[in-house]
Amino acid sequence: MGLGSRLKAVTANLLHRQRADADLDAELTAWIDTVTEERFAAGMRPEEARRTALAEFGGTEQVKTSPLIVWDALPESTAEAQRLPD
């Protein structure tokens, strides 16, 4: 792989990662909001419902850096980089 190809691959990976991070943030927020609403509907105070949903979740940064998520994104970013012209 030449320098130009590597540069394009790195750029594609960075752009893909930004999109993937935004998608993941949206999914995580929706999940936390859903669990919070369910717990509030079950009788918890709003702040307690939110706190326990976040505690169960374990933190968004931990989920984002999970090896499973990184491994799942690898084929997509590799395929995207391969589609770029030299």
Buried (B, 14 or more C-beta within 10 A) or exposed (E): EEEEBEEBBEEBBEEBEEEBEEEBEEEBEEBBEEBBBEBBEEEBEEEEBBBBBBEEBEEBEEBBEEEEEEEEBEEEBBEBBEEEEE
